[in-house]
Amino acid sequence: MATSCDPEALVRLVKSGDLAALDHLTRCQGQRLLAVGRRHCRTDEEAEDAVQDALVSASTHLSEYRGDGPVDGWVIRMVARACGRMRRGRKNDPGLHAVDVDLTGDDDPLMAAQRAQVARTLEGALAELEPVDRAVLWLAEGAGWTGPEIAEKLGSTPAAVRTRLTRVRKRVRDSLGDKLEGSTG
């Protein structure tokens, strides 16, 4: 049997409660779900577990899918939440707080400190964005969604999404430039 990756067909299968929808989704979007898991989880193993958890959760909550967005977006949010639960569940793990720094290794401590500073600066620049702009940027850069996919989710046009992304990226670049220049001066 051929796998149908048609979004409307997947929506119909999910709304009907057919578990075959998850099989189709996994075959069509499995690599994308795993990529999202890798972005949100700490390790590849946790990413794989998060995808599995999301698919199990989706299978038990098929009847709750409202259909107001793409099915893969619904499961992607479940993957991201599963990664968050994993992080929160491990926050008191003493092994996470052990600091093993090999100063004789190839990783230069100055470079590591600079990377950490850039990461903090980027986090601050993203926090200054409006929630919709931050979501559009995350969907494009973090989740790998295309302009038309984002436009469909927002009820907008692909051209409007491209324009918004261009402006948001410029704001983030400008903010990073200002902050990084200010921190070195």
Secondary structure as UniProt FT lines:
FT   HELIX           7..15
FT   TURN            16..17
FT   HELIX           20..40
FT   HELIX           44..60
FT   HELIX           62..64
FT   HELIX           71..89
FT   TURN            90..92
FT   HELIX           94..97
FT   TURN            103..104
FT   HELIX           109..127
FT   HELIX           131..137
FT   HELIX           138..142
FT   HELIX           147..154
FT   HELIX           158..184
//
